Amino acid sequence: MGLIRYIKKEAAVIRERDPAIKSTMEVILYPSFKAILAYRLAHRWYLKKHYFWARWLSQKMVRKTGIEIHPGAEIGEGLFIDHGSGVIIGETAVIGDNVTLFQGVTLGGTGKEKGKRHPTVEDNVMISAGAKVLGSFTIGSNSKIGAGSVVLKPVPPNSTVVGVPGRIVKRDNVKIPRSEMDQVHLPDPVLDSINQLQIENEMLKRQVEELRKAIEKEW
């Protein structure tokens, strides 16, 4: 793919997924745009075993954008990093097509593995702000990871994960449309449990009150 065509394609991805962008010219100011372009070049150098220069470019871009993408990572088309500050993508991470990452996301290792140490993120996954995915396992396609979650185990396709540690709170057999992939409308299992406890507590209070009245009536 020619450079101009590639730049246009990356610009279209950013314009599609960030409503704050009002013109194509703004895209060149976008940290994600700069970081991903630099990664593509650094990755090419990395594959040619120019490791020093690949890391040099990678580290230079970290200082400019706050986004750290190891040049050894394998990234498909259509990656979108919103805002981007604090995003870290490890050396052996594999990212599919049309993945969205928000600020503060880490695709890292646990410090114990060797070889493949970082996650594989399949197509059309959204990972929300501050989420950490740690280890050499797979996040299945069309899944959503909630903000601040810490994911330590594989996630099946079409799943929603929230919490620390991450728990699967929803799993569908259908693809989630990208228009529904936001960071807000996610299930809250803790709140659901609290609401259920409140309901049960009210039922117990009513039963106790009915029992008290029955005893008083007998006496």
LUMTIMAR-759220 format. One record per residue: z, y, x of N, C-alpha, C, CB in turn; residue in one letter. Coordinates in steps of 0.05 Angstrom, whole numbers. Glycine has a CB too. Layout:
<zagus>
((Z, Y, X), (Z, Y, X), (Z, Y, X), (Z, Y, X), A)
...
</zagus>
This chain:
<zagus>
((0, -24, 17), (0, 0, 0), (0, 25, 18), (24, 0, -19), M)
((-18, 44, 12), (-19, 69, 28), (5, 85, 24), (-44, 84, 20), G)
((11, 103, 44), (35, 119, 43), (36, 137, 19), (37, 136, 69), L)
((14, 151, 13), (14, 170, -10), (19, 155, -36), (-13, 185, -11), I)
((6, 132, -39), (9, 116, -63), (38, 106, -65), (-10, 92, -63), R)
((50, 98, -43), (77, 89, -43), (96, 112, -51), (85, 77, -16), Y)
((92, 135, -39), (109, 158, -45), (108, 165, -75), (101, 183, -28), I)
((83, 165, -86), (80, 170, -115), (95, 150, -132), (51, 171, -122), K)
((94, 125, -123), (108, 104, -138), (138, 108, -138), (100, 76, -127), K)
((149, 114, -114), (178, 118, -112), (186, 143, -128), (186, 122, -83), E)
((169, 164, -128), (175, 188, -143), (176, 182, -173), (155, 210, -137), A)
((158, 165, -182), (156, 158, -211), (182, 142, -219), (131, 140, -217), A)
((192, 125, -201), (217, 111, -207), (240, 130, -211), (223, 91, -184), V)
((242, 150, -194), (264, 169, -196), (262, 186, -221), (265, 187, -171), I)
((238, 195, -227), (234, 212, -250), (240, 196, -276), (205, 222, -251), R)
((233, 170, -276), (238, 154, -300), (268, 150, -305), (225, 127, -296), E)
((284, 147, -284), (312, 139, -288), (332, 162, -285), (318, 117, -269), R)
((323, 185, -277), (342, 207, -274), (332, 231, -291), (345, 216, -245), D)
((345, 236, -314), (336, 258, -331), (341, 286, -318), (350, 257, -357), P)
((357, 287, -297), (362, 313, -284), (337, 323, -268), (386, 311, -265), A)
((319, 305, -262), (295, 313, -247), (275, 325, -266), (283, 288, -232), I)
((268, 350, -262), (250, 364, -280), (221, 366, -269), (260, 392, -285), K)
((218, 362, -243), (191, 363, -232), (189, 343, -209), (185, 392, -222), S)
((164, 335, -203), (160, 316, -181), (168, 328, -154), (130, 308, -180), T)
((165, 354, -151), (173, 366, -125), (202, 363, -119), (166, 396, -126), M)
((219, 362, -140), (248, 358, -136), (254, 331, -123), (263, 361, -163), E)
((237, 312, -128), (242, 285, -118), (245, 285, -88), (219, 267, -126), V)
((230, 301, -73), (232, 301, -44), (259, 310, -34), (210, 319, -32), I)
((275, 323, -51), (302, 331, -44), (323, 310, -50), (309, 357, -58), L)
((314, 289, -64), (332, 269, -74), (342, 250, -51), (319, 252, -96), Y)
((368, 246, -47), (378, 229, -25), (366, 201, -26), (408, 227, -26), P)
((364, 190, -51), (354, 162, -54), (325, 161, -43), (355, 154, -83), S)
((309, 181, -49), (281, 181, -41), (279, 180, -11), (267, 206, -52), F)
((295, 197, 3), (294, 198, 32), (305, 171, 44), (311, 221, 42), K)
((327, 161, 33), (339, 137, 44), (321, 113, 42), (366, 132, 31), A)
((308, 110, 19), (291, 87, 15), (266, 88, 32), (284, 84, -15), I)
((254, 112, 34), (231, 115, 51), (238, 108, 80), (219, 143, 50), L)
((261, 118, 89), (270, 112, 116), (275, 82, 120), (295, 128, 123), A)
((287, 70, 99), (292, 41, 101), (266, 25, 104), (307, 31, 75), Y)
((246, 33, 89), (220, 17, 91), (210, 18, 120), (199, 29, 72), R)
((211, 41, 133), (202, 42, 160), (220, 27, 179), (200, 72, 169), L)
((247, 31, 175), (266, 17, 193), (264, -13, 189), (295, 26, 186), A)
((259, -23, 165), (256, -51, 160), (232, -62, 175), (254, -57, 130), H)
((210, -47, 175), (186, -55, 189), (192, -58, 219), (163, -35, 184), R)
((206, -39, 230), (214, -40, 258), (232, -64, 263), (228, -14, 267), W)
((251, -69, 245), (270, -91, 247), (255, -118, 249), (290, -91, 224), Y)
((235, -121, 232), (220, -146, 231), (204, -150, 257), (200, -146, 208), L)
((197, -128, 270), (183, -129, 296), (203, -131, 319), (165, -105, 299), K)
((229, -134, 313), (251, -138, 332), (256, -112, 348), (244, -160, 352), K)
((249, -89, 337), (256, -64, 349), (283, -56, 337), (234, -41, 344), H)
((304, -71, 344), (329, -69, 330), (343, -42, 335), (348, -91, 339), Y)
((342, -32, 360), (355, -7, 366), (343, 16, 349), (353, -1, 396), F)
((317, 18, 349), (304, 40, 335), (307, 37, 305), (275, 42, 343), W)
((308, 13, 296), (313, 9, 267), (340, 18, 259), (309, -21, 259), A)
((361, 12, 275), (388, 21, 269), (391, 51, 274), (408, 5, 286), R)
((377, 61, 294), (378, 90, 299), (368, 105, 275), (360, 97, 324), W)
((346, 97, 263), (336, 111, 239), (355, 107, 216), (308, 100, 232), L)
((365, 83, 213), (384, 77, 191), (409, 95, 193), (392, 48, 192), S)
((420, 97, 217), (445, 113, 220), (439, 143, 217), (457, 107, 247), Q)
((416, 151, 226), (408, 179, 222), (407, 186, 192), (381, 185, 235), K)
((397, 167, 176), (395, 172, 147), (422, 171, 134), (376, 152, 135), M)
((440, 155, 144), (468, 155, 134), (480, 183, 136), (486, 134, 148), V)
((477, 195, 159), (488, 222, 163), (475, 243, 144), (485, 230, 192), R)
((450, 239, 138), (436, 258, 120), (441, 254, 91), (407, 257, 126), K)
((444, 229, 83), (445, 223, 54), (471, 210, 44), (422, 205, 47), T)
((486, 198, 62), (510, 183, 54), (504, 156, 44), (525, 198, 33), G)
((479, 147, 47), (470, 121, 38), (464, 103, 62), (444, 123, 20), I)
((478, 81, 64), (474, 63, 88), (460, 38, 79), (502, 57, 101), E)
((435, 35, 87), (420, 11, 82), (413, -2, 109), (394, 17, 66), I)
((424, -26, 113), (418, -39, 139), (388, -46, 139), (436, -65, 142), H)
((375, -42, 161), (346, -47, 162), (339, -76, 159), (335, -37, 188), P)
((358, -94, 162), (353, -123, 158), (353, -131, 129), (373, -139, 173), G)
((363, -115, 111), (364, -122, 82), (335, -125, 72), (379, -100, 66), A)
((333, -142, 51), (307, -146, 38), (308, -134, 10), (300, -177, 37), E)
((291, -114, 6), (292, -98, -19), (264, -98, -32), (301, -69, -14), I)
((264, -105, -58), (239, -105, -73), (230, -77, -82), (241, -123, -97), G)
((212, -76, -101), (202, -51, -111), (220, -39, -132), (173, -55, -122), E)
((219, -12, -134), (232, 1, -156), (262, 4, -153), (226, -13, -181), G)
((273, 2, -129), (302, 7, -125), (308, 37, -131), (311, 0, -97), L)
((328, 41, -148), (337, 69, -154), (366, 71, -147), (331, 76, -184), F)
((373, 91, -130), (401, 96, -123), (408, 124, -134), (405, 94, -92), I)
((424, 125, -154), (431, 150, -167), (453, 164, -152), (439, 145, -197), D)
((449, 189, -144), (467, 205, -127), (468, 191, -100), (496, 207, -140), H)
((482, 169, -97), (479, 153, -73), (501, 154, -53), (455, 160, -60), G)
((517, 176, -53), (538, 178, -33), (556, 154, -33), (554, 204, -37), S)
((560, 142, -9), (578, 119, -7), (565, 92, -13), (600, 123, -25), G)
((540, 91, -18), (526, 65, -23), (523, 51, 4), (499, 69, -37), V)
((530, 25, 4), (527, 9, 28), (513, -17, 21), (554, 3, 42), I)
((491, -23, 35), (476, -48, 31), (475, -63, 58), (447, -42, 20), I)
((487, -86, 58), (491, -101, 83), (465, -115, 93), (511, -122, 80), G)
((467, -125, 118), (444, -135, 132), (429, -158, 118), (452, -145, 159), E)
((444, -177, 106), (432, -200, 94), (430, -198, 64), (447, -225, 102), T)
((434, -174, 53), (431, -170, 24), (402, -173, 16), (442, -142, 16), A)
((397, -184, -7), (371, -186, -18), (371, -174, -46), (361, -217, -20), V)
((353, -155, -50), (352, -140, -76), (324, -144, -88), (358, -110, -72), I)
((323, -152, -113), (298, -156, -127), (285, -130, -136), (302, -174, -151), G)
((269, -132, -156), (254, -108, -166), (269, -94, -188), (226, -117, -177), D)
((265, -67, -189), (276, -51, -211), (306, -52, -213), (263, -58, -237), N)
((320, -52, -191), (349, -52, -190), (359, -23, -189), (360, -68, -166), V)
((381, -17, -203), (393, 9, -203), (422, 7, -192), (394, 21, -232), T)
((427, 24, -172), (454, 26, -160), (464, 55, -163), (454, 18, -130), L)
((490, 57, -170), (502, 84, -172), (519, 89, -147), (518, 86, -198), F)
((530, 114, -146), (545, 122, -122), (569, 104, -117), (554, 151, -125), Q)
((574, 99, -91), (598, 84, -84), (595, 54, -86), (620, 92, -100), G)
((571, 44, -91), (567, 15, -93), (566, 2, -65), (541, 8, -109), V)
((579, -20, -62), (578, -36, -37), (567, -63, -43), (605, -37, -24), T)
((546, -71, -28), (536, -98, -27), (544, -109, 0), (505, -100, -33), L)
((568, -120, 2), (579, -126, 28), (587, -155, 31), (603, -109, 33), G)
((599, -161, 54), (609, -188, 60), (639, -188, 58), (599, -198, 87), G)
((650, -212, 61), (679, -215, 60), (691, -215, 88), (687, -240, 46), T)
((674, -216, 108), (684, -217, 136), (688, -245, 146), (709, -202, 138), G)
((683, -265, 129), (688, -293, 136), (663, -310, 140), (706, -306, 116), K)
((641, -300, 127), (616, -316, 128), (600, -311, 154), (599, -310, 104), E)
((582, -330, 159), (563, -326, 180), (536, -332, 168), (569, -345, 205), K)
((515, -321, 181), (488, -325, 169), (484, -307, 145), (483, -354, 161), G)
((478, -318, 122), (475, -302, 97), (503, -294, 88), (460, -319, 75), K)
((509, -268, 91), (536, -259, 86), (538, -240, 62), (546, -244, 111), R)
((515, -231, 52), (516, -210, 32), (502, -219, 6), (502, -185, 42), H)
((506, -205, -16), (497, -215, -42), (466, -214, -44), (508, -198, -64), P)
((457, -231, -63), (429, -229, -73), (431, -218, -101), (415, -258, -72), T)
((416, -196, -105), (416, -183, -131), (388, -186, -143), (423, -152, -129), V)
((386, -200, -165), (360, -206, -176), (349, -182, -192), (361, -231, -194), E)
((325, -186, -204), (311, -164, -217), (326, -151, -240), (284, -174, -227), D)
((322, -125, -243), (331, -110, -267), (362, -109, -270), (319, -122, -292), N)
((376, -110, -248), (405, -109, -249), (414, -80, -246), (418, -126, -226), V)
((436, -73, -260), (448, -46, -257), (477, -50, -247), (448, -31, -284), M)
((484, -37, -225), (511, -38, -214), (522, -10, -214), (510, -49, -184), I)
((543, -7, -230), (554, 20, -236), (571, 31, -213), (571, 19, -261), S)
((579, 56, -216), (592, 72, -195), (618, 58, -185), (599, 99, -205), A)
((620, 57, -159), (644, 46, -146), (647, 16, -146), (667, 58, -159), G)
((628, 1, -157), (630, -28, -158), (626, -40, -130), (609, -39, -178), A)
((640, -61, -125), (638, -75, -99), (630, -104, -104), (665, -74, -83), K)
((608, -113, -92), (599, -140, -95), (600, -152, -67), (569, -142, -106), V)
((619, -171, -63), (626, -180, -36), (622, -210, -33), (654, -172, -29), L)
((603, -218, -16), (599, -247, -11), (570, -255, -14), (616, -263, -29), G)
((565, -279, -5), (537, -289, -5), (532, -306, -30), (532, -306, 20), S)
((531, -293, -53), (524, -306, -78), (504, -288, -93), (550, -310, -96), F)
((497, -297, -118), (475, -284, -132), (485, -270, -157), (453, -304, -139), T)
((475, -246, -162), (478, -232, -187), (453, -236, -203), (484, -200, -183), I)
((454, -251, -225), (431, -259, -240), (416, -235, -252), (438, -278, -261), G)
((390, -239, -257), (373, -218, -267), (383, -207, -294), (345, -229, -270), S)
((377, -181, -298), (384, -167, -323), (413, -164, -328), (371, -182, -346), N)
((430, -166, -308), (459, -164, -311), (468, -136, -306), (473, -183, -293), S)
((492, -129, -317), (505, -103, -313), (533, -108, -301), (506, -88, -340), K)
((539, -92, -280), (565, -92, -267), (579, -66, -274), (563, -97, -236), I)
((602, -67, -286), (616, -43, -294), (627, -27, -271), (638, -50, -313), G)
((632, -1, -276), (643, 17, -256), (669, 7, -245), (646, 45, -267), A)
((672, 8, -218), (697, 1, -206), (703, -29, -204), (719, 14, -219), G)
((684, -46, -214), (689, -74, -213), (687, -85, -184), (668, -89, -231), S)
((702, -107, -180), (700, -121, -154), (691, -149, -160), (728, -121, -139), V)
((666, -155, -153), (654, -181, -159), (655, -199, -135), (624, -177, -169), V)
((667, -223, -139), (671, -241, -117), (658, -269, -122), (700, -245, -111), L)
((646, -272, -146), (634, -298, -153), (606, -294, -165), (652, -313, -173), K)
((590, -315, -166), (563, -312, -177), (564, -303, -206), (548, -339, -175), P)
((544, -288, -214), (541, -278, -241), (515, -290, -253), (541, -247, -242), V)
((516, -303, -276), (492, -314, -288), (474, -292, -298), (499, -334, -311), P)
((448, -297, -302), (431, -277, -314), (440, -267, -341), (402, -288, -317), P)
((433, -242, -347), (438, -230, -374), (468, -228, -380), (425, -246, -395), N)
((484, -222, -359), (513, -220, -362), (523, -192, -358), (527, -239, -343), S)
((546, -186, -370), (560, -161, -365), (587, -167, -352), (564, -145, -391), T)
((593, -155, -329), (617, -160, -314), (634, -135, -312), (611, -172, -286), V)
((660, -137, -317), (678, -114, -313), (704, -124, -300), (683, -99, -340), V)
((719, -105, -288), (746, -111, -279), (749, -118, -250), (756, -133, -295), G)
((775, -121, -242), (783, -128, -215), (802, -152, -217), (795, -104, -200), V)
((795, -175, -208), (767, -183, -200), (749, -183, -224), (767, -210, -186), P)
((723, -182, -219), (703, -181, -240), (703, -205, -258), (675, -178, -228), G)
((702, -200, -284), (701, -222, -304), (677, -218, -322), (728, -223, -321), R)
((665, -240, -329), (642, -239, -347), (653, -235, -375), (624, -265, -345), I)
((646, -213, -388), (656, -206, -414), (635, -208, -435), (669, -179, -414), V)
((610, -211, -427), (588, -214, -446), (565, -228, -432), (579, -186, -456), K)
((553, -246, -447), (530, -261, -436), (510, -265, -458), (539, -287, -423), R)
((486, -256, -454), (464, -259, -474), (442, -277, -463), (453, -231, -482), D)
((426, -287, -480), (403, -302, -472), (377, -286, -473), (400, -327, -490), N)
((381, -260, -476), (357, -242, -478), (359, -221, -457), (355, -230, -506), V)
((336, -211, -448), (336, -190, -428), (347, -164, -440), (307, -185, -418), K)
((363, -150, -425), (374, -124, -433), (354, -102, -427), (402, -119, -419), I)
((345, -87, -447), (326, -65, -441), (338, -45, -422), (318, -52, -467), P)
((322, -34, -404), (332, -15, -385), (345, 9, -399), (310, -6, -366), R)
((334, 17, -422), (345, 40, -437), (374, 35, -445), (328, 45, -462), S)
((383, 10, -446), (410, 4, -454), (428, 0, -430), (411, -21, -471), E)
((417, 3, -406), (433, -2, -381), (446, 24, -373), (415, -13, -359), M)
((469, 30, -386), (484, 54, -377), (512, 44, -368), (486, 75, -400), D)
((527, 63, -357), (553, 56, -346), (576, 58, -366), (559, 73, -322), Q)
((570, 67, -390), (591, 74, -409), (596, 52, -430), (585, 100, -423), V)
((574, 43, -442), (576, 25, -465), (579, -4, -455), (552, 28, -483), H)
((602, -10, -444), (608, -37, -434), (633, -47, -449), (612, -37, -404), L)
((635, -73, -453), (659, -84, -465), (684, -78, -448), (656, -114, -469), P)
((707, -76, -462), (733, -71, -448), (752, -93, -457), (744, -43, -455), D)
((753, -115, -441), (770, -138, -449), (800, -131, -450), (766, -160, -431), P)
((809, -113, -433), (837, -105, -433), (844, -90, -459), (844, -87, -409), V)
((827, -71, -467), (831, -57, -492), (830, -76, -516), (811, -34, -495), L)
((811, -94, -515), (808, -114, -537), (834, -130, -539), (784, -132, -532), D)
((845, -138, -517), (870, -154, -518), (893, -138, -529), (877, -164, -490), S)
((895, -112, -520), (916, -95, -531), (913, -91, -561), (915, -67, -516), I)
((889, -86, -570), (884, -83, -599), (892, -108, -614), (855, -76, -604), N)
((886, -131, -603), (893, -157, -616), (923, -160, -617), (880, -180, -601), Q)
((937, -153, -595), (966, -154, -595), (979, -135, -616), (977, -148, -567), L)
((967, -111, -619), (977, -92, -639), (974, -104, -667), (962, -66, -636), Q)
((951, -116, -672), (946, -128, -698), (967, -150, -704), (918, -140, -700), I)
((971, -168, -684), (990, -190, -687), (1019, -179, -690), (988, -209, -664), E)
((1025, -158, -676), (1052, -146, -678), (1057, -134, -706), (1055, -123, -657), N)
((1036, -121, -717), (1039, -110, -744), (1043, -133, -764), (1015, -93, -751), E)
((1028, -155, -760), (1031, -178, -779), (1059, -190, -777), (1010, -200, -772), M)
((1070, -192, -753), (1097, -203, -749), (1118, -184, -762), (1103, -207, -719), L)
((1114, -158, -759), (1133, -139, -770), (1133, -141, -801), (1126, -111, -762), K)
((1109, -144, -813), (1108, -147, -842), (1121, -173, -851), (1079, -147, -851), R)
((1117, -195, -835), (1129, -220, -843), (1160, -219, -841), (1119, -243, -825), Q)
((1170, -206, -820), (1199, -203, -816), (1210, -186, -839), (1206, -189, -789), V)
((1196, -164, -846), (1205, -147, -868), (1206, -162, -895), (1187, -122, -871), E)
((1185, -178, -900), (1184, -194, -924), (1207, -215, -925), (1157, -208, -927), E)
((1212, -227, -901), (1234, -246, -900), (1261, -232, -905), (1234, -260, -873), L)
((1265, -208, -894), (1290, -194, -898), (1294, -187, -927), (1290, -168, -881), R)
((1273, -178, -940), (1275, -172, -969), (1281, -197, -985), (1249, -159, -979), K)
((1269, -219, -978), (1274, -244, -993), (1303, -253, -990), (1256, -266, -983), A)
((1315, -250, -965), (1343, -257, -960), (1361, -239, -976), (1349, -256, -930), I)
((1356, -212, -976), (1372, -194, -991), (1372, -200, -1021), (1363, -165, -986), E)
((1348, -208, -1030), (1345, -214, -1059), (1362, -238, -1066), (1316, -218, -1066), K)
((1363, -258, -1049), (1378, -282, -1054), (1408, -276, -1054), (1372, -303, -1032), E)
((1416, -258, -1037), (1445, -251, -1036), (1452, -231, -1058), (1452, -240, -1008), W)
</zagus>
